């Protein structure tokens, strides 16, 4: 049997120190299979975004097992973590995090160049085309709409062909229609590339598009269940409804 994409066991994390210390994650356990999509929901301050940062190796757990794409993260140096993320984890943030004085093409290509990709600009151009921005490669972030900036960010995350895609409120800064387009693109690329997708969202409709929905409250997973699509109305039920 293949190793899961994500495996957490008894993960604890405290942020801050002294009187300002906050025990954010409290014994979290989670397994996500390869190719699965998982939506993480919960109130502000529940620990869901911190959990995402632990999965990405951007926060170090104080205790417990964190294994991503078969790689235990405990004990890796910062350089090793950065190299691991560059190979295996793509990240999309709510606020895009594009470099303002670089074009769309450069924003996608430069991380590939730094990772030693032999055709960084060619790959970047192909990824921008895949997200519908073939005609915008020479534009700077300030010349792009919010939806276009998020497409650049998605292309950047997808370019290394990561095993895992992590998205933190990917539609949070977008209007409803643009957000729907980005969500369609996100899930479409996840299925096409057979990646594992983990996203944090306040949007219950977005979470419902995932295979599983996980509810986090006060640093603990309170619910973890498959998303069940509503059953189609039967012909009899529809006929009865029409006669009322």
ROPA-508259 format. One record per residue: x, y, z of N, C-alpha, C, O in turn; residue in three letters. Coordinates in pm, whole numbers, padded with zeros to 5 digits, always signed. Example, Ala and Ser with C-alpha at 12.3 -4.5 7.8 and 13.67 -1.06 7.14 Angstrom:
2
+01319-00569+00780+01230-00450+00780+01320-00330+00780+01424-00332+00846Ala+01285-00225+00708+01367-00106+00714+01290+00003+00787+01341+00114+00804Ser
This chain:
244
+00085-00121+00000+00000+00000+00000+00088+00125+00000+00189+00131+00071Unk+00051+00224-00079+00130+00347-00089+00123+00426+00042+00022+00426+00112Unk+00234+00492+00072+00236+00579+00188+00136+00693+00170+00119+00741+00059Unk+00069+00736+00277-00021+00852+00264+00058+00978+00230+00178+00986+00255Unk-00012+01075+00174+00053+01203+00142+00089+01279+00267+00192+01346+00273Unk+00002+01270+00369+00021+01344+00494-00008+01252+00611-00108+01180+00613Unk+00081+01255+00708+00057+01178+00830+00103+01260+00949+00222+01291+00963Unk+00010+01295+01036+00040+01365+01160-00001+01276+01277-00105+01211+01273Unk+00082+01276+01380+00050+01199+01499+00085+01284+01622+00200+01323+01642Unk-00017+01311+01705+00001+01379+01834+00083+01507+01820+00180+01529+01894Unk+00043+01593+01724+00118+01716+01697+00074+01828+01791-00044+01862+01801Unk+00173+01884+01859+00151+01999+01948+00236+02115+01898+00347+02096+01848Unk+00182+02236+01912+00258+02356+01877+00213+02471+01966+00094+02501+01975Unk+00309+02534+02029+00284+02654+02109+00355+02771+02044+00473+02762+02011Unk+00284+02881+02026+00341+03002+01969+00355+03107+02079+00270+03119+02167Unk+00464+03183+02072+00491+03282+02176+00559+03217+02295+00586+03097+02296Unk+00587+03298+02396+00654+03246+02515+00605+03320+02638+00545+03426+02629Unk+00633+03260+02753+00592+03322+02878+00442+03339+02888+00365+03249+02853Unk+00400+03456+02936+00256+03480+02954+00182+03494+02822+00060+03478+02816Unk+00257+03523+02715+00191+03539+02584+00185+03408+02506+00134+03405+02394Unk+00236+03299+02564+00236+03170+02493+00094+03121+02471+00009+03130+02560Unk+00070+03069+02352-00061+03013+02318-00041+02872+02265+00032+02852+02168Unk-00106+02776+02328-00099+02636+02283-00196+02623+02166-00316+02602+02186Unk-00146+02634+02043-00232+02646+01924-00282+02510+01876-00401+02494+01849Unk-00192+02413+01864-00230+02278+01822-00212+02183+01939-00108+02184+02005Unk-00314+02100+01963-00317+02020+02086-00339+01872+02053-00451+01821+02058Unk-00230+01804+02019-00238+01661+01995-00310+01624+01866-00388+01529+01864Unk-00285+01699+01760-00355+01677+01632-00304+01550+01564-00183+01526+01554Unk-00397+01469+01518-00366+01353+01436-00444+01360+01306-00563+01392+01307Unk-00379+01331+01194-00444+01344+01064-00372+01259+00961-00249+01258+00956Unk-00449+01190+00880-00393+01117+00766-00469+01158+00640-00592+01158+00639Unk-00395+01194+00535-00455+01231+00407-00390+01144+00300-00267+01139+00289Unk-00472+01076+00223-00420+00985+00120-00377+01064-00003-00419+01177-00026Unk-00292+01001-00083-00245+01063-00206-00363+01084-00301-00446+00995-00321Unk-00368+01205-00359-00474+01238-00454-00603+01284-00391-00698+01316-00462Unk-00610+01286-00258-00731+01326-00187-00738+01478-00174-00635+01545-00169Unk-00860+01532-00167-00879+01674-00140-00947+01689-00005-01046+01622+00024Unk-00892+01779+00078-00941+01798+00214-00964+01946+00240-00875+02028+00215Unk-01081+01980+00290-01112+02116+00329-01109+02129+00480-01174+02052+00551Unk-01033+02226+00531-01023+02250+00675-01101+02376+00709-01074+02483+00654Unk-01198+02363+00797-01283+02475+00835-01278+02495+00986-01236+02407+01060Unk-01321+02612+01029-01323+02642+01172-01324+02791+01192-01292+02867+01100Unk-01359+02836+01312-01363+02981+01340-01224+03042+01340-01125+02970+01350Unk-01218+03173+01328-01090+03243+01336-01023+03212+01469-01088+03210+01574Unk-00892+03187+01464-00819+03155+01585-00827+03011+01629-00778+02975+01736Unk-00888+02926+01546-00905+02785+01584-00779+02703+01566-00767+02594+01621Unk-00683+02755+01487-00560+02681+01461-00552+02621+01322-00456+02552+01290Unk-00652+02648+01239-00653+02581+01107-00541+02631+01016-00478+02551+00947Unk-00515+02761+01014-00405+02812+00930-00270+02769+00985-00177+02742+00908Unk-00257+02763+01117-00132+02715+01177-00109+02569+01140+00004+02530+01111Unk-00215+02489+01140-00204+02350+01096-00152+02343+00953-00068+02260+00921Unk-00203+02430+00868-00156+02434+00729-00008+02469+00721+00066+02412+00641Unk+00035+02562+00805+00177+02601+00805+00267+02486+00853+00380+02473+00807Unk+00217+02405+00945+00292+02287+00987+00304+02188+00872+00410+02129+00851Unk+00195+02169+00798+00199+02077+00683+00298+02125+00578+00362+02044+00511Unk+00312+02256+00564+00403+02312+00464+00547+02322+00514+00636+02358+00438Unk+00569+02290+00641+00703+02304+00696+00741+02447+00725+00859+02477+00741Unk+00642+02536+00731+00668+02677+00763+00661+02704+00912+00709+02807+00959Unk+00602+02612+00987+00606+02614+01133+00651+02476+01179+00611+02374+01122Unk+00734+02472+01281+00784+02345+01334+00700+02302+01454+00679+02380+01547Unk+00653+02179+01452+00581+02125+01567+00676+02111+01686+00793+02078+01668Unk+00625+02136+01806+00704+02116+01928+00714+01967+01963+00810+01923+02025Unk+00614+01893+01920+00606+01752+01959+00522+01678+01856+00430+01736+01798Unk+00552+01552+01832+00471+01469+01746+00535+01443+01611+00641+01498+01579Unk+00471+01359+01532+00519+01319+01400+00455+01406+01292+00333+01422+01289Unk+00537+01462+01204+00488+01533+01084+00560+01470+00966+00681+01488+00948Unk+00486+01395+00886+00543+01327+00769+00466+01368+00645+00345+01345+00635Unk+00535+01430+00550+00472+01485+00431+00535+01420+00308+00657+01423+00291Unk+00452+01362+00221+00500+01295+00100+00611+01194+00132+00708+01181+00058Unk+00594+01124+00245+00689+01022+00284+00813+01073+00354+00901+00995+00388Unk+00822+01206+00376+00940+01266+00436+00909+01318+00577+00829+01410+00591Unk+00969+01259+00682+00953+01317+00815+01022+01454+00820+01138+01467+00780Unk+00950+01556+00867+01006+01690+00868+01088+01720+00993+01171+01812+00992Unk+01066+01643+01100+01142+01666+01222+01290+01644+01196+01330+01543+01137Unk+01371+01738+01239+01515+01724+01226+01574+01785+01100+01696+01797+01090Unk+01489+01824+01004+01542+01888+00884+01587+02030+00916+01522+02099+00994Unk+01697+02073+00857+01742+02211+00872+01651+02304+00791+01570+02257+00711Unk+01665+02434+00811+01583+02528+00734+01611+02516+00585+01518+02523+00504Unk+01736+02497+00547+01770+02480+00406+01709+02352+00350+01660+02350+00238Unk+01712+02245+00428+01653+02119+00384+01501+02130+00372+01441+02076+00280Unk+01440+02202+00466+01295+02224+00458+01259+02304+00333+01163+02271+00263Unk+01337+02409+00306+01310+02492+00188+01325+02409+00061+01242+02421-00030Unk+01428+02325+00053+01447+02240-00064+01333+02140-00077+01287+02113-00188Unk+01287+02084+00035+01176+01990+00032+01049+02057-00019+00978+02001-00103Unk+01019+02178+00033+00901+02250-00014+00910+02277-00164+00812+02262-00236Unk+01028+02316-00209+01045+02347-00351+01016+02229-00441+00973+02246-00554Unk+01041+02108-00391+01017+01987-00470+00875+01933-00456+00815+01888-00554Unk+00822+01938-00334+00706+01855-00302+00579+01928-00263+00471+01868-00267Unk+00588+02056-00225+00471+02127-00172+00452+02259-00246+00542+02342-00249Unk+00335+02277-00306+00298+02405-00364+00204+02477-00269+00117+02416-00209Unk+00222+02610-00256+00144+02687-00159+00079+02806-00228+00144+02881-00301Unk-00051+02823-00204-00126+02938-00253-00184+03011-00133-00253+02951-00051Unk-00155+03142-00123-00201+03221-00010-00318+03310-00051-00341+03334-00170Unk-00390+03358+00049-00503+03449+00024-00457+03578-00043-00526+03630-00131Unk-00341+03629-00002-00297+03760-00049-00191+03752-00159-00116+03848-00179Unk-00185+03640-00229-00107+03621-00352+00045+03613-00329+00109+03520-00378Unk+00103+03709-00255+00247+03709-00228+00332+03708-00356+00430+03635-00366Unk+00293+03789-00453+00374+03805-00573+00477+03915-00551+00456+04006-00471Unk+00588+03906-00623+00693+04008-00613+00656+04121-00710+00650+04098-00830Unk+00631+04243-00659+00571+04348-00742+00657+04396-00858+00603+04440-00960Unk+00790+04388-00845+00875+04437-00954+00919+04326-01049+01015+04343-01125Unk+00850+04213-01045+00873+04105-01140+00747+04082-01222+00636+04095-01170Unk+00764+04047-01349+00650+04015-01433+00587+03883-01387+00643+03811-01305Unk+00470+03855-01443+00405+03727-01413+00498+03610-01446+00510+03515-01368Unk+00564+03618-01561+00656+03512-01602+00771+03498-01503+00807+03386-01465Unk+00827+03609-01461+00939+03604-01367+00896+03552-01230+00970+03479-01165Unk+00776+03590-01186+00726+03542-01057+00717+03390-01054+00740+03328-00950Unk+00683+03330-01166+00671+03184-01172+00806+03119-01199+00836+03012-01146Unk+00889+03184-01281+01015+03123-01324+01126+03130-01221+01204+03036-01208Unk+01135+03241-01148+01250+03260-01059+01261+03150-00953+01371+03100-00931Unk+01151+03110-00885+01166+02998-00790+01215+02870-00858+01288+02792-00797Unk+01174+02847-00982+01222+02730-01056+01371+02742-01084+01446+02645-01071Unk+01414+02862-01122+01557+02884-01146+01639+02859-01021+01743+02794-01026Unk+01591+02910-00908+01663+02892-00782+01672+02745-00742+01766+02703-00675Unk+01572+02667-00786+01572+02522-00757+01652+02443-00860+01664+02321-00849Unk+01709+02514-00960+01793+02447-01059+01719+02384-01173+01773+02294-01239Unk+01594+02427-01200+01519+02370-01312+01586+02407-01444+01622+02523-01463Unk+01604+02312-01535+01679+02340-01658+01607+02429-01759+01671+02487-01846Unk+01474+02440-01748+01398+02522-01842+01294+02602-01766+01174+02591-01790Unk+01343+02685-01672+01254+02754-01580+01154+02845-01652+01036+02844-01620Unk+01201+02923-01750+01111+03018-01816+01015+02946-01912+00901+02990-01929Unk+01060+02839-01972+00970+02760-02057+00860+02696-01975+00744+02699-02014Unk+00897+02638-01861+00797+02578-01773+00701+02684-01721+00581+02661-01716Unk+00755+02799-01683+00670+02906-01631+00569+02952-01735+00452+02975-01703Unk+00612+02965-01859+00520+03007-01965+00410+02904-01985+00294+02941-02006Unk+00445+02776-01979+00344+02672-01996+00244+02672-01881+00124+02652-01902Unk+00293+02695-01759+00202+02696-01644+00109+02818-01648-00008+02807-01613Unk+00160+02931-01691+00074+03050-01704-00031+03028-01812-00145+03072-01797Unk+00006+02962-01919-00093+02929-02023-00199+02836-01968-00317+02849-02002Unk-00159+02742-01882-00253+02644-01826-00357+02710-01737-00467+02657-01721Unk-00324+02825-01678-00421+02895-01593-00484+03012-01666-00547+03098-01604Unk-00469+03017-01797-00538+03117-01879-00470+03251-01890-00535+03351-01919Unk-00338+03256-01868-00268+03385-01871-00158+03391-01976-00058+03461-01958Unk-00175+03320-02085-00072+03319-02190-00047+03459-02245+00065+03487-02290Unk-00147+03545-02243-00132+03680-02299-00090+03783-02194-00081+03902-02225Unk-00065+03739-02071-00035+03834-01964+00102+03811-01902+00131+03864-01794Unk+00187+03735-01968+00314+03695-01905+00408+03812-01878+00489+03805-01787Unk+00398+03920-01957+00489+04033-01939+00432+04141-01847+00495+04245-01827Unk+00315+04117-01791+00252+04216-01704+00302+04200-01560+00334+04090-01515Unk+00308+04313-01490+00348+04314-01349+00223+04296-01262+00112+04324-01308Unk+00240+04250-01137+00123+04228-01052+00029+04348-01043-00093+04332-01041Unk+00086+04469-01037+00002+04588-01028-00082+04614-01152-00175+04694-01148Unk-00050+04546-01262-00125+04560-01386-00228+04448-01403-00297+04441-01505Unk-00238+04361-01303-00329+04247-01311-00442+04263-01210-00424+04325-01105Unk-00557+04206-01242-00668+04204-01147-00636+04106-01034-00540+04029-01042Unk-00718+04109-00928-00698+04015-00818-00706+03870-00864-00626+03786-00822Unk-00804+03841-00950-00817+03705-01000-00697+03662-01083-00653+03548-01076Unk-00645+03756-01163-00527+03724-01244-00404+03704-01155-00322+03616-01181Unk-00392+03784-01051-00280+03766-00959-00287+03628-00891-00185+03562-00872Unk-00407+03586-00855-00419+03454-00792-00390+03343-00892-00340+03237-00853Unk-00419+03365-01019-00383+03267-01122-00230+03256-01134-00176+03146-01150Unk-00161+03370-01127-00015+03367-01129+00037+03289-01008+00127+03206-01021Unk-00021+03317-00890+00021+03247-00769-00003+03096-00781+00077+03016-00734Unk-00115+03059-00843-00144+02917-00862-00045+02855-00961+00003+02743-00938Unk-00015+02926-01069+00085+02876-01165+00220+02856-01097+00287+02756-01122Unk+00258+02949-01012+00385+02938-00939+00385+02815-00848+00485+02744-00838Unk+00272+02790-00781+00262+02675-00691+00265+02543-00768+00319+02444-00719Unk+00207+02542-00888+00197+02419-00966+00323+02388-01047+00347+02273-01083Unk+00402+02490-01075+00515+02475-01168+00614+02364-01129+00662+02295-01219Unk+00647+02344-01002+00741+02236-00968+00677+02096-00973+00743+01996-00944Unk+00548+02090-01009+00473+01964-01010+00477+01898-00872+00523+01784-00859Unk+00429+01969-00770+00436+01916-00634+00340+01800-00612+00239+01788-00682Unk+00372+01716-00516+00281+01607-00479+00162+01661-00401+00053+01603-00404Unk+00183+01773-00330+00080+01828-00242+00063+01976-00271+00161+02051-00280Unk-00062+02019-00284-00095+02160-00302-00168+02207-00178-00269+02148-00139Unk-00118+02314-00116-00177+02371+00004-00230+02509-00029-00159+02591-00088Unk-00354+02536+00009-00416+02664-00023-00479+02723+00103-00562+02658+00167Unk-00440+02844+00138-00492+02912+00256-00586+03024+00213-00541+03129+00167Unk-00716+03001+00227-00820+03096+00185-00794+03145+00042-00782+03266+00021Unk-00784+03056-00056-00743+03097-00191-00841+03189-00260-00804+03257-00356Unk-00967+03194-00215-01066+03283-00277-01106+03397-00183-01199+03472-00213Unk-01037+03411-00070-01079+03505+00034-01075+03651-00007-01152+03730+00046Unk-00987+03689-00100-00974+03829-00142-01044+03856-00275-01021+03960-00336Unk-01128+03764-00318-01188+03776-00451-01339+03787-00442-01400+03739-00346Unk-01400+03851-00543-01546+03855-00548-01599+03715-00579-01523+03626-00617Unk-01729+03697-00563-01788+03563-00571-01762+03495-00705-01725+03378-00708Unk-01781+03566-00816-01764+03504-00947-01618+03472-00975-01587+03364-01026Unk-01528+03565-00943-01386+03539-00963-01340+03425-00873-01260+03340-00914Unk-01391+03423-00750-01358+03314-00658-01403+03180-00712-01331+03081-00700Unk-01520+03175-00773-01569+03049-00832-01477+03004-00945-01448+02885-00957Unk-01432+03098-01027-01342+03063-01137-01209+03007-01084-01157+02909-01137Unk-01155+03070-00979-01030+03022-00921-01051+02884-00859-00966+02797-00871Unk-01165+02864-00792-01193+02732-00732-01204+02625-00840-01152+02514-00824Unk-01272+02658-00950-01282+02562-01061-01144+02524-01113-01116+02408-01140Unk-01060+02624-01126-00923+02601-01175-00843+02517-01076-00772+02425-01115Unk-00856+02549-00949-00783+02478-00843-00820+02330-00841-00732+02244-00843Unk-00949+02301-00839-00992+02161-00833-00967+02090-00966-00936+01971-00967Unk-00979+02163-01076-00953+02102-01207-00808+02059-01221-00780+01949-01268Unk-00716+02146-01179-00574+02112-01186-00538+02003-01087-00453+01919-01115Unk-00601+02004-00971-00575+01899-00872-00613+01762-00927-00539+01665-00911Unk-00728+01754-00991-00771+01626-01049-00683+01587-01167-00643+01471-01180Unk-00653+01683-01253-00575+01653-01373-00436+01602-01339-00384+01512-01404Unk-00377+01660-01236-00240+01624-01197-00236+01517-01088-00129+01469-01051Unk-00354+01481-01038-00365+01378-00933-00283+01415-00810-00216+01331-00750Unk-00290+01542-00773-00222+01591-00654-00312+01575-00532-00433+01557-00543Unk-00250+01581-00416-00324+01595-00291-00347+01744-00268-00256+01825-00285Unk-00470+01779-00229-00505+01919-00204-00554+01935-00061-00644+01863-00017Unk-00495+02029+00011-00544+02065+00145-00569+02214+00145-00478+02293+00118Unk-00693+02254+00174-00724+02397+00174-00794+02438+00302-00877+02365+00356Unk-00761+02556+00348-00829+02620+00460-00925+02722+00402-00888+02800+00314Unk-01048+02723+00451-01146+02817+00398-01256+02845+00499-01290+02759+00581Unk-01311+02967+00492-01433+02999+00565-01556+02972+00479-01669+02979+00528Unk-01533+02942+00352-01641+02922+00255-01689+02777+00262-01620+02686+00214Unk-01805+02755+00320-01855+02618+00335-01882+02552+00199-01870+02431+00185Unk-01919+02633+00099-01941+02577-00034-01812+02527-00096-01812+02424-00164Unk-01703+02598-00072-01573+02555-00124-01528+02428-00053-01481+02335-00118Unk-01543+02423+00079-01504+02303+00154-01585+02182+00108-01534+02070+00106Unk-01712+02205+00072-01799+02095+00031-01758+02035-00103-01806+01927-00139Unk-01672+02101-00178-01623+02045-00304-01510+01945-00282-01471+01874-00375Unk-01458+01937-00159-01349+01846-00128-01403+01705-00100-01523+01686-00081Unk-01312+01608-00098-01350+01472-00063-01384+01461+00085-01473+01385+00123Unk-01313+01537+00168-01334+01535+00313-01337+01676+00367-01273+01767+00313Unk-01411+01693+00475-01416+01822+00544-01376+01800+00689-01432+01714+00758Unk-01279+01878+00735-01227+01865+00871-01255+01993+00947-01219+02102+00902Unk-01319+01980+01061-01351+02096+01145-01250+02106+01259-01229+02010+01333Unk-01186+02222+01272-01088+02247+01377-01144+02352+01472-01192+02457+01429Unk-01137+02323+01602-01179+02420+01704-01081+02412+01820-01052+02304+01871Unk-01031+02528+01861-00940+02537+01976-00823+02442+01964-00781+02381+02062Unk-00770+02429+01841-00649+02350+01821-00668+02201+01816-00570+02126+01820Unk-00793+02158+01808-00824+02014+01806-00916+01985+01689-01005+02064+01657Unk-00895+01870+01623-00987+01827+01518-01112+01771+01583-01106+01670+01653Unk-01226+01837+01559-01352+01795+01620-01437+01709+01527-01522+01634+01573Unk-01414+01720+01398-01494+01642+01304-01410+01617+01181-01341+01707+01134Unk-01416+01496+01127-01341+01458+01008-01427+01356+00934-01435+01240+00974Unk-01490+01400+00827-01585+01313+00759-01584+01336+00609-01556+01447+00563Unk-01615+01231+00532-01629+01249+00387-01742+01347+00357-01842+01353+00429Unk-01724+01423+00251-01831+01511+00205-01930+01427+00127-01894+01356+00034Unk-02056+01435+00166-02161+01357+00101-02243+01448+00011-02305+01543+00058Unk-02242+01419-00118-02322+01499-00211-02470+01473-00187-02508+01360-00155Unk-02555+01576-00201-02699+01554-00182-02753+01456-00283-02718+01461-00401Unk-02839+01366-00236-02897+01266-00326-02993+01332-00423-03069+01421-00382Unk-02991+01292-00551-03086+01349-00647-03229+01310-00611-03254+01199-00562Unk-03321+01401-00636-03461+01371-00608-03509+01258-00698-03476+01254-00816Unk-03586+01165-00641-03640+01054-00720-03750+01105-00811-03807+01212-00789Unk-03778+01029-00913-03884+01067-01007-04017+01077-00934-04098+01165-00963Unk-04039+00984-00838-04164+00985-00763-04173+01110-00676-04276+01178-00670Unk-04058+01140-00608-04056+01258-00522-04077+01385-00603-04148+01475-00559Unk-04015+01392-00722-04032+01510-00805-04175+01525-00849-04228+01636-00853Unk-04238+01413-00883-04377+01420-00929-04467+01464-00814-04559+01544-00833Unk-04439+01410-00691-04521+01448-00576-04505+01596-00546-04601+01665-00512Unk-04377+01644-00560-04353+01787-00535-04427+01873-00635-04479+01979-00601Unk-04431+01828-00760-04498+01907-00863-04647+01914-00842-04712+02009-00885Unk-04704+01811-00772-04850+01808-00756-04895+01889-00636-05015+01913-00619Unk-04800+01933-00549-04840+02008-00431-04885+02148-00467-04922+02225-00379Unk
